[in-house]
Every structure is written in structure tokens, then in C-alpha cells.
């Protein structure tokens, strides 16, 4: 039997998958029985021609970001991520609800999370500064950057070193501008990946993994703004709030939903000011957004 090679999935090219192995890129198909292969997956593959092959096995993932798919299911967008850098900005607006949604997912999926405030050349209100302080007090790193002026980019580049990272955030906050600023030769790398497909056109519209010059990888995932709550339970959503975590065992009832429940330690902490009222209200909103199958 032919020997299996190990490789790293770096892009989807139409129906094909670009796998990097021993410094070269191979165009691979997948076995039908395999689940969806994601960028960032480590795989075992079989070579079938000088630059082509077939993925035989997906190696165990240490983490995965999922997005909603059809029929209430989910599909992986990227795998083996160490840190999700959540990008937001005053324009179009600071969507703290989406930010809390990402954070809850990261807390439940063995991924670190950090915040990136882009467009720092624009004025910031005192209210937003107060919200940002809440996150910093919870231990989340905050990077203030401007893709337009390059302010703060050195610190962000340092944070991206020696790990696998992905930028997430609503559209319009400047994820692409940041990626282009961090990867000045991105178009060259994209052409090299696309050339593998022999299609002679840019086909990497889905997630693509780039190696950073200083070490580490950045997964660029344009067009994917939302990672759903579909695979979280209400209990996991509560666990996704760092400040709730130490209080959950103190609630009077094991099935406490942290609403009007008697003896709820979380609500008690909100009333005493130990937990931010705005974060708690966003938790309630996210609960409402969750699929009704999870109770």
C-alpha cells in the first residue's frame, strides 16, 4: 500500500483542497465518507500524481470554528486555531452583542480570544471606553490599531507570532485592510496557491491560511462574519461569560437559567454591581437568539 503523507490544509479551491506538505502545495480531493475538511486541518493524504492527491484522514482537531449550515447543522470554517482576534470599530458601530457571542464560543471551544479595536483614528465615546474597560478587567487583551495609519500594528503582529490566529468580526470593520497590512505579499501567496488549481484565476474566496514572516499562521476568512450559537446549550452560553463562571455553582438550583430564578447568584452579582449590567443584558439577548431546541 502506498505511504500516506501528512499535510496542512491551506485553502479551498472550488471543489478541491490545497494541501501543503514538505514545502509543496498539492491539489487534493477527499474521500466521500470524510466529514467537511477545514482550513487549518492537519490531514493524511495519498499522492496520485506529481501535484495531486486524495485526503484519506483528518487528524484530531484541537479546536474548530463552526458556522451555521443548512437544516440546523453546522460546518467548520477553520480548525486548530489558538486565538480568535475579534475585530470591531466605531464605524459602522461597535457591536458588543456580536463580540460577546464570539467570546462565549471561544470560551467553550478551547480557543483564546483577544479584542482588536480598529480605526483608532476615529474618535471614541466615553461609553465605549467604559465597555472596553470591562473586557480588559476580565483578562481579555485589547489591541488598538489603525489599518489606515498603521498605528498599533507592531504590537498586533507580535501577538500573532508562533500561533494559529484568525480575524473575526462584522463586515465593514476593516478585517481585510488589517490582513493586507500584516501580509503585504498576500497577493503573491494567493497567486501561488491559486496556481496549484491550474484554473489560472483567483479561486481562494473561502478561508485561506498564510504563514507569517515572524512565525505563526493567519487564517483569512472573508465573507464569514457570523459563527453561530447553534451548537451551544444555554448552560454553555452562561459558562462562556467569564464573570459568571465562578458563580454558577452558587445558584440555588442546578437548572438555574439566570433570569428570574430564585437564589440566582449571577443576578445577585448584577444587582450588587459585581457583574456589568450591560454584559448581563447582552447575555439575555443571546439566550433569546439561541435555537429553541436547547433548554
Order of alpha helices (4+ residues) and beta strands (2+ residues): beta-beta-beta-beta-beta-beta-beta-beta-alpha-beta-alpha-beta-alpha-beta-alpha-alpha-beta-beta-alpha-alpha-alpha-alpha
